[in-house]
Amino acid sequence: MSLFLVEYTYDPAKNAERDALRPDHRAWLGDLLERDIVVTSGPFADGLGALIIVDTADADTVALLFTHDPFAKADLVANIRITEWVPVLGQLA
């Protein structure tokens, strides 16, 4: 398996809509965490996005998987960037 960084960028104009769907979004992420697909996730302190670390086979799998996020289904993510990551030091290396 490989690690991927999934970076969400949010449109502040859609904050209320995201707030309404946040429980569904977190439940979806929680399921992926229980299945050892999501390593960790959380919003940026400025509220303009989030970072999710994913352990899966390839970038195509990540892209397909994240089409199922309730935020993505409701068009509440302005941009999604997926980057393969190779940690060399620390707990995830």
Secondary structure, 3 states (H helix, E strand, C coil): CEEEEEEEECCHHHHHHHHHHHHHHHHHHHHHHHCCCEEEEEECCCCCEEEEEEEECCHHHHHHHHHHCHHHHCCCCCEEEEEEECCCCCCCC
